[in-house]
Amino acid sequence: MKGMRAADWILLGFALLGMLGLASETASLRTFAKMFEDFGGTLPLATQFVISTWLPVDLLVLVAVLAGTGVILRVKSIAEGVGRALLVVAVLASCIGVPLIMAAMYLPVISLAGAIN
């Protein structure tokens, strides 16, 4: 059981897709922040948290470190079970983080649409 197996490559692919999603959210964060300044009202707490912290960048680094460590452990056959577990955690972190950040960024738009009668 040496090296990467098909399941590991699939997990790595999903982790990379998650990293791409987190990177795109990080890149668009400044645009959203400028747009929110024009609203003039109070932003929802989730949106304020995402804008004021490094949450997207932190999640991106976390997923990259988990996936990279998982691949190294699988390729070197050091702790194969731990390597696969790290890949799974990287995928789960990106699958949870990307939609949560996206929802937090769109909350002002949703609340604005709800205020229109």
Stockholm file with secondary structure:
# STOCKHOLM 1.0

chainA/1-117         MKGMRAADWILLGFALLGMLGLASETASLRTFAKMFEDFGGTLPLATQFVISTWLPVDLLVLVAVLAGTGVILRVKSIAEGVGRALLVVAVLASCIGVPLIMAAMYLPVISLAGAIN
#=GR chainA/1-117 SS CCSCCHHHHHHHHHHHHHHHHHHHHHHHHHHHHHHHHHHCSCCCHHHHHHHHSCHHHHHHHHHHHHHHHHHHHHHTTSSHHHHHHHHHHHHHHHHHHHHHHHHHHHHHHHHHHHHCC
#=GC SS_cons         CCSCCHHHHHHHHHHHHHHHHHHHHHHHHHHHHHHHHHHCSCCCHHHHHHHHSCHHHHHHHHHHHHHHHHHHHHHTTSSHHHHHHHHHHHHHHHHHHHHHHHHHHHHHHHHHHHHCC
//
